[in-house]
Amino acid sequence: MWLCRHAGLISGQFAVYSPLLLRAACWSQTGAAAAPPRTDGFAVKSRADTQTNSSRDPENNRVMPSNVEIKAKVSDPKKFGEKAAELSQSQGTIIRQHDTFFNCSQGRLKLRDFMNESGQLIYYERPDTDGPKLSRYSISPTSDPSSLRTVLSDALGVKGEVRKERRLFLIGQTRVHMDTVEGLGHYMELEVVMRPEQTVEEGQQVAEDLMEKLGVSKESLVTGAYMDLILKGHKET
């Protein structure tokens, strides 16, 4: 029980876990409209039919939790870490993760192994745009990530793998990740954990404000997941 709670904390999600069936991992949404573009270059593109922080799985009417996220390249990890520590009033928590991405026709499906006999199967949808973006996700914890990886590899095929060391800071409702990614280098992620009453625009504003406080420039923003960057051949600098 402790492992499940601990895995939930360090995963980057504040959500009530729900079962994730393999068939549900690749469901597609229909009848959805994108949120209107922002004029400041920080468009938040979502597939929600309203500007709220949740969407529903049409198969079981389940509300999917969501984050507003930013990812950027970090040129000076020491300086960034000092600013994050100051804002969070902590030295952060070191987490090691091994993510395996599987082939999926809709969204992304990955198995996160915490290297301590615990892990999570995570399905998420997120547009590949610069700046703050809305991410919706489903999570199912596992106490045997190795066996689950074997089953999913046989069933779906592996798209790729990402290994990283993460330093996690908590600042208000935002999870700040300072990541050292094998083969890529140093990056940071902001995950604004949306509250039920918040709109996408409000979550975006939280992300932009924190981005400014941490000294993250618009020029350093990147799109896609680490897996996407690895597949595109980005090199560590």
C-alpha positions as CSV (number, residue, x, y, z in Angstrom):
1,M,0.0,0.0,0.0
2,W,2.8,2.4,0.8
3,L,4.5,1.7,-2.5
4,C,1.3,2.6,-4.4
5,R,0.9,5.8,-2.5
6,H,4.6,6.7,-2.9
7,A,4.5,5.9,-6.6
8,G,1.5,8.2,-7.0
9,L,3.3,11.1,-5.4
10,I,6.5,10.8,-7.4
11,S,4.8,10.1,-10.7
12,G,3.9,13.7,-11.3
13,Q,0.2,13.2,-10.9
14,F,-2.3,14.2,-8.2
15,A,-5.2,11.9,-9.2
16,V,-7.4,9.2,-7.9
17,Y,-6.2,6.0,-9.6
18,S,-8.6,4.2,-11.8
19,P,-8.2,0.9,-13.7
20,L,-6.8,1.3,-17.2
21,L,-7.8,-1.4,-19.6
22,L,-5.6,-1.9,-22.6
23,R,-8.6,-1.3,-25.0
24,A,-9.3,2.0,-23.3
25,A,-5.7,3.2,-23.7
26,C,-6.3,3.9,-27.4
27,W,-9.9,5.3,-27.4
28,S,-10.5,8.3,-29.6
29,Q,-12.5,11.4,-28.8
30,T,-15.0,12.8,-31.2
31,G,-17.1,15.9,-31.5
32,A,-14.4,18.0,-29.7
33,A,-13.2,21.5,-30.6
34,A,-9.9,23.1,-29.9
35,A,-9.6,26.0,-27.5
36,P,-9.2,29.3,-29.3
37,P,-5.6,30.3,-30.0
38,R,-3.8,32.8,-27.8
39,T,-2.2,35.8,-29.5
40,D,0.9,35.9,-27.3
41,G,2.5,32.8,-28.8
42,F,1.5,30.5,-26.0
43,A,-1.5,28.7,-27.4
44,V,-3.1,26.0,-25.3
45,K,-4.5,23.5,-27.6
46,S,-7.0,21.0,-26.1
47,R,-9.5,18.5,-27.3
48,A,-12.0,19.6,-24.7
49,D,-15.5,20.7,-25.7
50,T,-15.4,23.3,-23.0
51,Q,-12.7,25.4,-21.5
52,T,-12.6,23.5,-18.3
53,N,-9.9,21.2,-16.9
54,S,-11.5,17.8,-17.7
55,S,-12.8,15.6,-20.5
56,R,-14.8,12.4,-20.5
57,D,-14.0,9.0,-21.8
58,P,-17.0,8.4,-24.1
59,E,-17.0,4.7,-23.3
60,N,-17.5,4.9,-19.6
61,N,-18.3,8.6,-19.0
62,R,-15.2,8.9,-16.7
63,V,-13.7,12.3,-16.2
64,M,-9.9,12.4,-17.1
65,P,-7.7,14.5,-14.8
66,S,-5.5,17.1,-16.5
67,N,-2.4,19.2,-16.2
68,V,-1.2,22.3,-18.0
69,E,2.4,21.7,-18.9
70,I,5.6,23.4,-20.2
71,K,8.8,21.8,-21.2
72,A,12.1,23.7,-21.9
73,K,15.8,23.1,-22.4
74,V,17.9,24.1,-19.4
75,S,21.3,25.7,-20.2
76,D,22.4,26.2,-16.6
77,P,20.9,23.4,-14.4
78,K,22.7,24.7,-11.2
79,K,21.1,28.1,-11.5
80,F,17.7,26.7,-12.3
81,G,18.0,24.3,-9.4
82,E,18.8,27.2,-7.0
83,K,15.8,29.2,-8.2
84,A,13.5,26.2,-7.9
85,A,14.8,25.4,-4.4
86,E,14.2,29.0,-3.3
87,L,10.7,29.1,-4.6
88,S,9.8,25.7,-3.2
89,Q,11.7,26.2,0.1
90,S,13.2,22.7,-0.4
91,Q,16.1,20.9,-2.0
92,G,13.7,18.7,-4.0
93,T,13.4,15.0,-4.3
94,I,15.6,12.8,-6.5
95,I,13.7,10.2,-8.6
96,R,15.0,7.8,-11.1
97,Q,12.7,6.7,-13.9
98,H,12.8,4.3,-16.8
99,D,9.9,5.0,-19.3
100,T,9.0,2.5,-22.0
101,F,6.7,3.9,-24.7
102,F,4.4,1.5,-26.7
103,N,2.8,1.8,-30.1
104,C,-0.6,3.4,-29.8
105,S,-2.9,4.9,-32.5
106,Q,-4.2,7.7,-30.3
107,G,-2.2,9.7,-27.7
108,R,0.7,8.1,-25.9
109,L,1.0,5.0,-23.7
110,K,4.0,4.5,-21.5
111,L,5.1,2.3,-18.6
112,R,7.0,4.1,-15.9
113,D,9.4,2.0,-13.8
114,F,10.6,3.6,-10.6
115,M,13.4,1.0,-10.3
116,N,12.1,-0.1,-6.9
117,E,9.6,-2.9,-8.0
118,S,6.8,-0.3,-8.5
119,G,5.6,1.5,-11.5
120,Q,2.7,3.0,-13.4
121,L,1.0,2.5,-16.7
122,I,0.1,6.0,-18.1
123,Y,-2.0,7.0,-21.0
124,Y,-2.0,10.7,-22.0
125,E,-3.1,13.1,-24.7
126,R,-1.1,16.3,-25.2
127,P,-0.7,18.5,-28.2
128,D,2.8,19.1,-29.6
129,T,3.0,22.8,-29.3
130,D,5.5,25.3,-27.7
131,G,4.4,27.0,-24.5
132,P,1.7,25.8,-22.0
133,K,-0.4,22.9,-23.2
134,L,-3.2,20.9,-21.7
135,S,-2.5,17.2,-21.0
136,R,-5.2,14.7,-20.0
137,Y,-4.1,11.4,-18.5
138,S,-5.1,8.1,-17.0
139,I,-2.9,6.1,-14.6
140,S,-2.9,2.6,-13.2
141,P,-0.2,1.6,-10.6
142,T,1.6,-1.7,-10.9
143,S,3.8,-3.7,-8.5
144,D,5.4,-5.7,-11.3
145,P,6.5,-3.3,-14.1
146,S,8.9,-5.9,-15.6
147,S,6.2,-8.4,-16.3
148,L,3.8,-5.8,-17.6
149,R,6.4,-4.4,-19.9
150,T,6.8,-7.9,-21.4
151,V,3.1,-8.3,-22.0
152,L,2.7,-4.8,-23.6
153,S,5.8,-5.3,-25.7
154,D,4.4,-8.5,-27.1
155,A,0.9,-7.0,-27.6
156,L,1.7,-3.5,-29.0
157,G,5.4,-3.3,-29.7
158,V,7.9,-0.8,-28.2
159,K,8.2,2.7,-29.7
160,G,11.2,3.6,-27.5
161,E,12.7,4.1,-24.1
162,V,13.6,7.1,-21.9
163,R,15.9,7.0,-18.8
164,K,16.2,10.0,-16.6
165,E,17.1,11.3,-13.2
166,R,14.4,13.8,-12.0
167,R,14.6,16.4,-9.2
168,L,11.1,17.2,-8.1
169,F,10.1,20.5,-6.5
170,L,6.5,21.4,-5.4
171,I,5.6,25.0,-5.8
172,G,2.0,25.8,-5.0
173,Q,-0.2,23.6,-7.3
174,T,2.7,23.1,-9.7
175,R,5.2,20.2,-9.9
176,V,8.6,21.4,-11.2
177,H,10.8,18.8,-12.7
178,M,14.5,19.3,-13.3
179,D,15.5,16.4,-15.5
180,T,18.7,14.9,-16.7
181,V,17.7,12.7,-19.6
182,E,20.1,10.1,-21.0
183,G,21.2,11.1,-24.5
184,L,19.4,14.5,-24.4
185,G,20.8,16.5,-21.5
186,H,19.1,18.9,-19.1
187,Y,15.5,19.9,-19.3
188,M,12.8,21.3,-17.0
189,E,9.0,20.6,-16.9
190,L,6.3,22.5,-15.2
191,E,3.0,20.6,-14.5
192,V,0.2,22.7,-13.1
193,V,-2.1,20.2,-11.5
194,M,-5.5,21.6,-12.4
195,R,-8.2,22.1,-9.7
196,P,-11.8,21.1,-10.5
197,E,-13.0,24.7,-10.7
198,Q,-10.1,26.1,-12.8
199,T,-10.2,26.8,-16.5
200,V,-7.5,26.0,-19.0
201,E,-6.7,29.8,-19.2
202,E,-6.2,30.0,-15.5
203,G,-3.9,27.0,-15.5
204,Q,-1.9,28.5,-18.4
205,Q,-1.5,31.8,-16.4
206,V,-0.1,29.9,-13.4
207,A,2.4,28.2,-15.7
208,E,3.5,31.4,-17.5
209,D,4.0,33.2,-14.2
210,L,6.1,30.5,-12.7
211,M,8.1,30.2,-16.0
212,E,9.0,33.9,-15.6
213,K,10.0,33.5,-11.9
214,L,12.3,30.5,-12.8
215,G,14.0,32.5,-15.6
216,V,12.8,30.2,-18.4
217,S,12.8,32.0,-21.8
218,K,10.4,31.5,-24.6
219,E,13.3,30.6,-26.9
220,S,14.2,27.5,-24.7
221,L,10.7,26.0,-25.0
222,V,10.5,22.6,-26.7
223,T,7.6,20.5,-28.1
224,G,6.7,16.9,-27.7
225,A,7.8,14.3,-25.1
226,Y,11.4,13.2,-24.4
227,M,10.7,10.2,-26.5
228,D,9.9,12.4,-29.5
229,L,13.1,14.3,-29.1
230,I,15.1,11.1,-28.9
231,L,13.4,9.7,-32.1
232,K,14.1,13.0,-33.9
233,G,17.8,12.6,-33.1
234,H,18.3,15.5,-30.7
235,K,21.7,15.2,-29.0
236,E,23.0,16.1,-25.6
237,T,24.7,19.5,-25.5
